[in-house]
Amino acid sequence: MDDELGFLPESDLPAGSASSPVWRVLAVDDDPKFQRSLAFALANMELMERSIELVQAYSMAEAAALLGQDPHFAVVLVDVVMETEDAGLRLIKAVREILGVSETRFILLTGQPGMAPAESVMQDYDLSDYVLKSDLATRGIRNILTAAVRNYHQLKTISAARRGLQLIVESSNRLLGIRNLSQIASATLSEIATLINVPDEGLVCVNRAAAVGLAEGTDEPEPITIAASGRFRPYINRALRELPDSEVQTILYQALLEKAFVGAPEGQVLFFSKSAAISEFAIYVATGRQLTETEMELLHVFAANVSRGFGNVALISKLDRVAYQDELLGIPNRSAILRELARLNKLKDASMFRLVLLDLDHFSGFNNLFGSGFGDAVLQAVAERLSVSFPQPTVIGRLHSDLFAIIGHADSVNLHAAQQMFEQPFEINQSSHNLTACLTAMSLTVGAEDASSLLRSAVTTLRIAKAHGAGSVQPFDPEFERQASERFALMQKLVTAIREQQFILHYQPQVDLQTDEVVGVEALIRWQSDQGMISPGVFIPLAEQSAYIHCIGDIVVNHACQAVQRLNSEGFEKMLVSVNYSARQLERADVFDRLRVAYEAAGIERKRLCLEVTETAMMQSFHQVAALLEQHRTLGGTVAIDDFGTGMSSLEYLLELPADHLKIDIAFVSRLDKDERSRSLVRMIIALGKRLDISVVAEGVETEQQANWLRDNGCNIGQGWLFGRPMPLEDLIQWLHNRKQGER
């Protein structure tokens, strides 16, 4: 069977029986072929000793209806693009916010890299994974599903435990809602006093081994006082043997030894067994009298309920550690950081607190070079340094991977203090290492709607710091978020523009300065949006940050090839069409295969296309880009180095330039009339072109004086408004015919 995803059926695994539990998986994708492949791959798969029950939906609407009736799925695999370009994201948001389903794990699928920004959607939509369909085979569908199922199982376990605790709390008295051991002990003393109508005076003891977490079997565990009231208050957190009242001391020891209630004429000891309360507790209440039989029965019933409350506190603490503690580092995790931000934001003096984010530089390199074990050691060393540099009550935590958060008072939590952390080397696995990190800081009162929005704003600013290089520091500025929002909105429109082919090319003539013959045109892309024409200077840099630049590049090449075809039919068979390529486009191994498909489809020769690459792009990865461009030239194409003179090429590279044309940057041409240094530089470029036998093209020629100077100094070709503005293809052809007739 042909499997486009590269999956193999796991026929060697035994299928779960009809009565055994299963993992229910919902696949939402409008591609029947992909759905068939997925069903084939999961047919006999078992994960964590359970088989998989696959349910398939072919649209967002179908999936929404299905989940509305039955939301009990372990994992949902959902495609980003279905009825709309963001159908998958809308489905996830609806399930989370409208249906209130939190345990189900979502894996977002896409066939096009960059359809949704990975970092932000992982954070904003509570995804387990974000996977390219083309990567499913290499990463392994089993591995991806196992991680999601395990996460789902853990969340269900925690959720079930919490629901059980909540039922216990609601069915018992208010003591069972307390989450702190000393608090519930103190409250218990007050409740007992109220119950039997005596003054609030007594103490609660627990074995030291249980209190400090020592291993069971510790020799002669010493009871300590964890709560006290009345005359016993000074003895909180002291050993029971320090209690000066020998009679009270004796009956408390007796209760712990006999594991039973012990009464005395002036007091009563209640005993909570380990089976119910997790540890053994003895509570002394100064009654001042002998209790009645009815009062004793009430105390036994009360103790049975409260002892479970003591046990619940221990369980809740354990659940809190699972939900709010980083498993590797033992510090607060992202959920705990969000909780702390929300708590502080409610305070009147929230402006006095600050959030600092810290992202280690080159952390992935540590993992790749030395292994994940060394990476873990790096994180542990940083967490230890953070704990020393920012002691409590400052809160430090890990958001994910190598991203840390510091929350505390602005006097101690600031960028300077965070930078000082990295002034000394870190000792990691008995060796010294210098680390750096990118940092950002912001006040907790920046107008964010909630903790998640505040944290998202900080991450946006940190991303700007990282773009500036290792060790960069960038304080928060609301303008960054506004710009990020605009870029995101424009990126969404760019997706639509690509799908709907909203791009056109304008062509600017290139004229031989000696013969006045039009020898070529440069193809310049324009975006015709609903809001009007958008400059390539706005959207091209944005596209280069994603995979969209390849789609746009294909559009430009296809239109340029069609333009050559049209020029041929109009009698302009020798005219060259120049197409701009970015360094990002040349990163793809199949770049010239895609070019070949385009010109072969149009039925034109490769030599009619000139690839333009800026000098700056050449210098970023000279040898790689040079080899690709030389390959194009070898196959018959031509190459132009654009903006020449701005990239500061070294002399050793000049002789290796794989170029047929050097294009003088418009900045130098515009100053020819008034700047001798610009004239000197242009003369040098023209002389260099002659020495290397490379044609020189001057961009931005706007006046006759500039054209005459360039002509007199041996420049070959001129391009600019003096000769013709960029124009649509039909206007260009008419312009060429008019010019040809004028020559006659």
N, C-alpha and C positions, 0 to 999 in steps of 0.2 A: 504493500500500500504506500503511495506517495505521501510523505509527511513533510509539508513545507517548513515546519518548525524544527525539524531534525530530532523529534522525540522518538524514543523507542518504547514500545509497550513493555511493561514490567511483568511479563508473563511468568517469571520465575517466582513471583510473590503470590502466596495464597490469597484468594479473594475472601473478604469477610463474609461470614454467614449472614443469612437474611435477618437473623435475630440479634446479631451483634451490633454495638453502637457504630455509627459512621460519622465521618466529617462531611457536613453538607457544604458544597462549594457551588456558588453561582457564577457563571461566566456570562458577561454582558458584552456582546460584540456583534456588529452588523455584518461581519464577514463570515459567510457560511463555511468557507474553506478553512479559516482559522478555527472555527468552532469544531469542525470535524476533526481537525488535527489535535485539538486539545482533548476532545473526548477519547480519541485513540490513545493519547499519551496517558490519560488517567484511568483507563479502563480497568486495570488490575492493580493499581498502585495502592499500597498501604502506608499510612503514616502513623507512627506511635501506636501500632497494633490495632489500627482501625482502617477500614476501607473508606473510599471516597464515594459519596453520592453526588453526582454532577447534575445540576439543573442549568439550562441554557436559556438566555433571553437575547433577542436580536435587536433591541432598541432600548433607549432610556425609558420610554413610556411603558413598555412591556415589563421591564425590570422594576420600575416604581410600583406598578400595580401588583406584581408578585410579592415584593417586599412589604407592601402595605398589608397584604393578607397574611404573610408568613415571613417575619423578619429573622427567623432562627437559622442563620447561616454562619458557619465558622469563617469562611473566606469568600469575598466577592472579587473576582477578576473583572475589571471594567475598562473598556477602551475610552480614551479621551474624546475622540471625534466620532460621533454617530449622526443623529439628526442635526445637531449643531456642532460647532467647533469645540464647545466646552460641555457637551452633554454629560460626559463621565463625571466631571467635577460637580456639575449641578446635581447629579444623582447622589453623589456622596454627601453633599451638603444637605440635601433633603432628608436622607436617611439619618444623618447625625442630629440635625436640628429639629426636624418635624416629627419623625418617628421616635427620636430619642434613643436610637440603638447605638450603644457605645462599645460593646464587646466585639462585634463583628469586625474582622480585619479586612481592609481594602488594599488591593494591589492594582495600581494604575498602569495601564498598558498604552503604548503608543507606537505607531508605525513610523512616525516622523520625529526625529530628535528635536527638542526645543519647542514642541507644541505647547508645553506648559513649563515654566521655570521650575526645575527640580527642587531647589532648596526651599523655595517659598511654599510650593504645594505640599511637600512632605510635612512642613511645619504647620500650615494653615488647615489642612484637611485631614489630619490624623491618619496618615497612610502607613501601612507596613512596608511598602516598597513601591518604587516607580521604575518600570522596566520597559526597555525597548523590546518589541516583539522579536526583532532580529537577535537579541541577546538571550532569549529564553533558552535556546539550545545550549549555548556556551555556559551560562550560569547554572543551568539545570532546574527544570520545573520542580523536581523533588525538593531541592534545597530551598527554593523560593517559597513553596507551599509549606514545607516543614517549619520554617521560621515563623510564618504567619499563623499556622495552626498552634504552634507552641505558645505564641503570644496570646492568641485567643483563649487557649486553655488556661493560661495563668490569670488572665483577666476574669474569666468565668469563675475560677476558683476563688479569687479575691472577692468578686462581686457576691458570690454565694455566701462566703464567710461573713461578709459585711451585712448582707440581708439577714442572716441568722442572728448576728449580734444585735441588729436593730430590733428584731422581734423580741429578743430577750430584754433589751433595754425598755421597750415600750410596755412590756407585760410586767415589769418589776417596778420598783420605786425609783425616784430620781437619783439615787445613789449610783445606779448601774450605768448612768450616762457619763460619769466622771472618768477622765482618761489618765489621771495622774495618781500614782499609788499613795503618795502622802496626802493628797487631797481627799481621796475616797476614804482613807483611814481617819482623817480629821472629821469628815462629814459623818462617818459612821458613829463616832463618839457622840456627836450632837443628836443624831437620830435615836440612838439608844436612850440617851437621857430624856428626850421628849417622849419616847415610847413608854418608859416606866416611871416617868414623872419624877426624875431626880436631877440634881444640879449637874451641869456639864463638867465633869471632872474624871479624867482617866488617861489611859495610854494604850497604844497599840504596839506590840512587839512582833518581830519576825526574825528568824534565824539569820545570822550574818551571811552564811553561805548562800542562802536564797537571795538576800538583798544585794550582794555584790556580784552575783553570778558565778560563784566558785563551783567547781565540779562537785557532784554529789559524792558523799562519802568523806568530805572534809572532816578531819578529826575535831570532835567537840565544837561544832559550830556555835558561835557565841550570839545569843539573841541581842538585837539592838532595837531601840525605840524609834519608830518612824513617824509617830504622831502623838501628841499629848495635849491635854487641856487642863485648866485649873492649876493646882499646885504642882502638877507634874510637867508643866510646859518647859521649864529649864533643861529637861533631860532629853529633848528631841535629838535624835541622831547620836545618842550615847549608848554605851553598852548597858544591858540590864543590870549587871553586877554593880554599876555605879549608882544605882538607885538607893537612897539612904533608908527607905522604908523597907525593912527586912521582911515584914509580913506580906506586903504586896509582892515583893521580889520572890518570896517562897511559893506563893500560890501560882504565879505566872510560870515559874520553872516547872511546877507540878502539872499544870495544864499542858505544857509542851511535851513533858515526859509521858503523861498518861494519854495524851491526845483526846482530851475530854473537857467538858465544862467543869469548873471547880468553883464552889461557893464558899463564902466566908461571912461572918456576922456583919461586917461593914462594907463588903464589896462582892463583886461577881466577875469571874473570868469566862469569856466566851472563847471557844476554840474553833478555828476554821481549818478543816482538813486539807491536805495537799491535793486530794483528788478533785475537790471542787474549786479551791482557791489557788491552785498551782504551787503555792508555797504554804507552809504552816504558820498561821497567825494566832496570836493570843491577845485578847482585848480585855483590859481591866477597867471596870466601871465602879467608881466609889459610890455605893448605894446608900451607905449610912444606916442600913437596916437589912433585915432578912427579907428576901423577895418572896412574894406569894407564889403558889403553884401556877396560877393563871399567868402571872408575869413571866415565870420561867418558860411556860409553853409559848408565850409570845416571842420571847428571846430566841427560842429554838427555831421557830418559823422564820423570824427575821434573819437569823444567822444563815439558814439554808439558802435564802435569797441573796443576801449580801455576799456570802462566800463566792457565789457565782459571779457577782460583780467584781470582786477582787481578781478572779480568774479572767474575766472579760478585759480588765485593764491590761493584763499581760498580753492577751491575744491581740487587742487593738494596737498596742505598742508594736507588736510583731508585724501586723498588717501595715502600720504606718511606715515601718522600715522598708517593707516591700514596695509600697506605693511612692514613698517620698525620699528614699535613700539610694544613692548610686551604688550599684552592686560591687563594682571594682574598687572604688575609692572610699566608700563609707561616709561620703559627704552628701548634702542635699542634691537631689536631681532636678530636672527641669520642672516637674510638678511642684516640688517644694519651693523652688525659686518663684514660680508664678504665685503660689500661695502667699509667700512673704511679701512680694510686690503688692498684691491685693490688700494685704493687712496694713502695710505702711501707707498705702495711698488713701486709706480711709481716715488717717490721723490728721488733726488740724495742722500739725507742723511737718507735713509730708515733704515740704520744700527743703527741709533740713537734711533729707536723706538723698543718697546718690547711688546709681547703678553703674558699675564698671564692667565691661566685657573684655575678655582676654582670649585671643586666639593664637595658639602657638604657631610659629613659622616652621615650615618644612617638616611637619609631623608625619605626613604620609611618606616622606623620604626616609625617616627613621624606621618606620614599619617595613618599607620595601627593602631597605639595606640590611637591617639587623633583626627583623622578625617582630611579630606582634608582642612577644614577651618583653622585648626591650622597650617597645612603645608603651606597654603598660607600666614599666618601671619609670619611664619619663613622666607619665601622668601622675604616678604616685609621688614622685619627687616634687613636682610642681604643686600638688595638693598639700604636701607637707610644708613647703615654703609659704604657700598662701595662708595656712593655719597659723604660722608663726608671725607673718607680716600683718595679718588682719585677724587678731584674736577676737573672741566673742565679746560683746554681742553681735559683732559684724557676722553676717551670714555669707559663707562661700559655698559654691556648688558647681556642678558640671552639667551643662545643658546638653551636650552630646560630643562625642569624639574628643577633640582637643579644645573645645570652647568652654571657658569657665566664666562664672558670674560672681561678682562681689557686691554685696548690698550692705550699706551701713551709713553712719552719720558722715556728712560731707567733710567734717574736720579731719577724719582719718581715711576715708575712702575717696581717693582722687587719682588722677593719672600719674602724678609725680610718685606717689607711694607705690603704685603698681609697677612703674618703670624701675624703681629702685630694687624690686625683687630680682631683676635680671642682671644686676651689676656684678654679682658674684657667680662663679660657676656652680653647677649642680652636680652632686655626687650621685652617679647612677651606675649600679653594678660595679662598685669599687673603681670607677674611673670618673674623671672630671670632664664635664661637658658645658660649653657655653650655649645658652638658649636665648632666643628672642621671641617677641610676640607683638602682634598688632593690637592696639587698644582703642577703646572708645569709652566715653563717660557721659552720663546725662542725669539731670535732676528727675525726681519721680513726679514732678508736676510740669509736664510738657504738653498737657492738653490731650493726652491719650485717653481713649474711652475706657479701657480696662487694662489689666496686667498684660494680656497677650499682645495688645496693640503697642503698649509701651516697650515690651521686649522686642517686638518686630521692628520698631523704629530704631532701637539700639543696634540690632543686627544689620539693618540697612546701612547705618553709619559705619559700622565695623567693616562692611564689605568695601566701602569707599577707601578706608584706611588700608586694607589689604591690597587694593589696586595700586597703591603708591609704593608698595614694596615692603620687605621684611622690616620689622621694628617700627612701622609707621604708627603715628598717634593721630586720632581725629576726634575732637569733641563733637558732640551732637549739634546739629543745626537743622531746624525745621525745614529749611529750604531743600535739604537733601531728600527728605521724605516726599516733598511736593514734586521734585524732579523725578524721583523713582516712580511715583504714581503716574506721572506723565509718560515716562518711558514704558511702563507696563501697558498703559492704555494704547500707546502708539504701537507697541509690539502686537497687541491683540488685533489692531486694525491692519497691521502688516500681514498677518496670517490671512485675513480676508482678502487683502489686495493680491496676494500671491495666488490664492485659489481662484479669484475672479479675474485675474490677468488685468489689473488696473494700471499696468505700466506701459509706457510708450517710449520710443527712442526719438531724440532729436539729433540732427547731424550737422556738425559744423565743418565747413570747407577748409581744406589745407591747400595753399597755393604755392607753386614754384616761384620763388622771388625773381628768378632770372627770366623765365619764359612767360610768367603770369598764367600758366596752365594749372587747372585744378587737378591735383594728383591724388587726392584722397579726402576722406572725411573722418571725423571722430564721432563715434556713437556715444551719446550722452543720455542716460536714463532719466525719465521723469515719472513721477507718481501722480496720477490723476485721481485724487481722493474726493469724497463727498464734500469736503471742506475746501476744495481747490487744489492747485498744484503744490506738492510738497517737494522741497529741494532734496537732492541726493545727499547733500551735506548733513541733513537731519536724520534720514533713515538708513543710509549705508553704514555709518559707524554702529548703529544699533543692530543691524542685520549681521555685522561681522562678529558680534558677540554671541551669535547663535548659529545654528545650521541654516538659517534662512538665506544667508549670503550665497549658498550654493544654488538654491532655487532661483534667486534673483539673477545670478550669473548665467544660469541656463536660459532664462527668459531673454537676457540681453544678447547672448550668442545666437539664439534661434532667430530673433528679430533682425540681427545684423546679417545673418546668412540670407534671410529672405530679402533684405535690402540689396545685397549684392546681386541676387537673382533678378530683382526688379531693375537695378541699374544696367545689368547686361541687356535686358530686353529693350531698354531705352537707348542703347548704343554707347554706354559708358563702360566698356568691357575691361579697361585697365585700371579703373579707380580702386584705390585701397580703402578698406574700412577698418578703422582702429577700434578695438574693444578694450576697456579697462578691466584688469584682473587685480584682485587684492592678494596679499600674501596668504590670507586664510583660504582663498579658493585653491591656491597652488599646493595646499597641504594634502589634498585628496589624491590618492594614487591614480584614480581613474579620470583625472581632470582632462587629459587629452583624448581619452576614449570618448568622453561625453562631447568634446569639441568635434571629433571626427564624425560622430553620429549626426551632429547638427549640420555640418557642411556637406556631408554625403546626402543627407535627406533633402537638402536644398539644391543639390546637383551643382555645386560650385567647387572651385579649386582652393586648396588650403592657402596658397600664396596670396589670395585676395584678402586674407584676414591678418591684421597686425595686432599683436597682443601688447597692451601698454601696462607696465608695472612701475610704480613709483620707486625712485632711488632709495627712499627710506625703507620700503618693503624689501627691496633687494638686500639691504644691509642687515636686516633682522636675521636672515638665514641665507647668506650669500651663496654658499656652495650648493645647497639643496635647490634653491630657486634658479640659480644659474644653470644647473644641469637640466632642469625641466624646460627652461626657455631655449636652451641650445638644442634640446630634442625637437622642439617645435620648429626651429630654424632648419634643422637637418631634414625634416620632413617637408620643407618647402615654404613654411610660414615666415613671417617677419616679426621683429620685436622692437618696441620703443621703450626707452627708459624715461619715464615721465618725471617732471619737477626736478630735472637734473640741476645740481648745484646746491640743493637744499639738504641732501643726505650726508654730506661730508664724506664721500667715498675716499678711502685711502688709496695711495698710488699703486699699491700692490694689486688692488682689485680692478683698477681702471683698464689694465691691459686684458683682463679676463671677461669684461662685460660682454654678454651674449646679445649684442644689440645691432640693429640696422639703423636706428634713429636715436638721437639724443634730443629730448625736448627741454628747451630752456624754460625755467619756471617763469610764470607771469609776473612775479614780484620783481625780477631783474629787468624784464622788458619794459615794464611800466615806468621805470626810473631812468631809462636810457637818455631822455632829454635833459636831465638835471643832475645826474649822479655819476661822476667819473669812475667810482669804484664799481658800480654796476656795469658800466661800459667795459671796464678792464676784465671783469669776470666773464662777460659774454664773449669778449674777444678770445679769452683763454678756452672757453668751451668750444667755440667755432674752430680754433686751431687744433684742439684735441680731437674733434671730429674728423678734421682733414687728416691728421696724423694716423688715426685709427681706421680711416676710410669708412666713417660712419656719417650718415646724413644728419644735419642739425635742423631742428624744427623750433621756431620761436612761437610761444603761446602768448595770447593776450595782445596782439598787435592791433592798436586802435587808431594810430595816426600815420599820415604819409611820412612824417619825419622819422618815425620809428622804422617803418618799412624801408625807407631809403638808407638809413644807417645800417640796418641789417643786411641789405642787398650789397652795399658798398664794402661791408666787412666780410663778405663771403658766406653768409647764412643761406642755407639751401631753400627752406620752406617756411612760410609764415601762416599763422592761424590766429584769427581774432575778428573782432567786429568790423575792422576796416574792410575785410574781404567778405564776411558774411556771418550773421548770427546763427546759433543753433536753430534748426527748423525741422518740422516734421518731414517725413520722406517725400510725400507728394509735393510739398513746397520746395524741397531741395531739387527734385527732378525738374520742376518748372523753372527754378532759378538757374539750373545748369543749361537748360535749353535756351533760356533768354540770353544767358552769357555767351553761349555758342553762336547764337544768331547775331549778337552784337559784335562778335569777333569777325563775322563775315562782312 
